[in-house]
Amino acid sequence: MEIYSLSFFLLVSVGLILYYTVFSRCQWICLLGLSLLFFTASGWKGLVFLLLTALTIWLGGLQLAKLEADSAARRKAPDITKDEKKAIKAQAVRHKKCLVAAVLTANFLVLGYFKYWSYFAELLSGAFSATAPSSLGLVMPLGISFYTFQAVGYLIDCYRGRHPAEKNYVRFLLFISFFPQLVQGPINRYGELEPQFMARHTWDWERTKRALFLFAFGAMKKYAISNLTSPTIAAILDVEDASGLTGAMALLAILLYSLQQYADFSGGIDMVLGVAQLYDIQMMPNFRQPYFSTSLGDFWRRWHISLGAWMRDYLFYPFALTKPMQRFGKWAAKHGGKHLGRVLPAAVANLLVFAVVGIWHGPEIHYLVWGLYNGAVIALSDLLEPAFKKLNAALHIPTESRAWHLFRILRTFVIVNIGWYFDRNGFMRGLFCLQKTFTDFRFDSLAAN
């Protein structure tokens, strides 16, 4: 079911009437019904995997709560020594870690199968001149990347004690199946959505107007900008014989792609945020003027915000704060100074995070290259920060001036667009287009075409 289809319009319209009238005292049930209907209409076979993800994560959260409660009860027993309390707590932590690892592994294996199995099976088929292993004829469930990451975040938060485990499976199912977020995110947090789902909402005309305007604005970006620029980009970059491609044409295509990417993703997010707001549900924002960023790190705090926040909270910090990385930081500080000791572990963590971000977008090598490119630029900018400050001081650059601020925005825009060469094209085609841009620009080719 497409978000711009008549069936989606009918689903939302009828759902709003039921939500504010018939189900006014149990509105979350109406939302769950609409979400499951939307998901089923988009591919009913995938419903099994949605329910399975919800079930395993939900049971994992309950088991974490049980392990913690049993551990607390044992530590409160009379005549127990301090060392025994520590041992009981350590045992509970080990059991919880094993539980979380098992549940996450199972769910990531399912996600990996749908996103990457066909690609690697095809590679194996070509490498060994054999038929590719069967994919069982399964179609990727709608929004599996988003609802898997969202569910995983919930379980990790349960492990960290940030919120209690949800005892009602049906309510938890609503959290990961809420239909606006299935289209293209954002990756929401349980602590932000659950209170809204359980609250009672009343219809408000002013809120409805804002939501409809947001939806229309997003549709304009997605369909009047993104869809119109895509054919031009394809006509330039997707030709079989690229020998006649000039640097000017390649640059034009990448600049259009930069516009198309923003219009497509931010437009889609605006549309789903608008739909959610019709039901008085506020989801996490995902874009905040990313092309006005002053650094690549700032760009990733503005672009796909929910994915960046997920990577920060559930991958970057857990990895950077591990004992091996802490020891690495101390070693770096001892041999390279305090700055290196502080920044180097974060640089390694950034490379890991952006490698995962690249793979999250797709299994092809150019996505990994694109991710590592972003991670390497951010890591190097952090590592070389003292040198940059000294250079600015030596050149007497007014770093607080508007001109410098504008320069940083333009510099970041260039860095981002270099990355788009690899995101849009294959690895070798991306290198070819980038080389053409710097060695065979030929500005007059734009007029000829």
HELIX and SHEET records of a PDB file:
HELIX    1   1 LEU A    6  TYR A   20  1                                  15    
HELIX    2   2 GLN A   27  ALA A   41  1                                  15    
HELIX    3   3 TRP A   44  GLY A   46  5                                   3    
HELIX    4   4 LEU A   47  ARG A   75  1                                  29    
HELIX    5   5 LYS A   82  PHE A  128  1                                  47    
HELIX    6   6 ILE A  144  ARG A  160  1                                  17    
HELIX    7   7 TYR A  169  SER A  177  1                                   9    
HELIX    8   8 PHE A  179  GLN A  184  1                                   6    
HELIX    9   9 TYR A  190  MET A  198  1                                   9    
HELIX   10  10 TRP A  205  ALA A  219  1                                  15    
HELIX   11  11 MET A  220  SER A  226  3                                   7    
HELIX   12  12 ASN A  227  LEU A  237  1                                  11    
HELIX   13  13 GLY A  247  LEU A  278  1                                  32    
HELIX   14  14 PRO A  290  PHE A  292  5                                   3    
HELIX   15  15 LEU A  296  TRP A  300  1                                   5    
HELIX   16  16 ILE A  305  MET A  311  1                                   7    
HELIX   17  17 ARG A  312  PHE A  316  3                                   5    
HELIX   18  18 TYR A  317  ALA A  320  1                                   4    
HELIX   19  19 LYS A  323  GLY A  336  1                                  14    
HELIX   20  20 LYS A  338  HIS A  361  1                                  24    
HELIX   21  21 ILE A  365  LEU A  383  1                                  19    
HELIX   22  22 GLU A  385  ALA A  394  1                                  10    
HELIX   23  23 ARG A  402  ARG A  424  1                                  23    
HELIX   24  24 PHE A  427  THR A  439  1                                  13    
HELIX   25  25 ASP A  444  ALA A  448  1                                   5    
END                                                                             
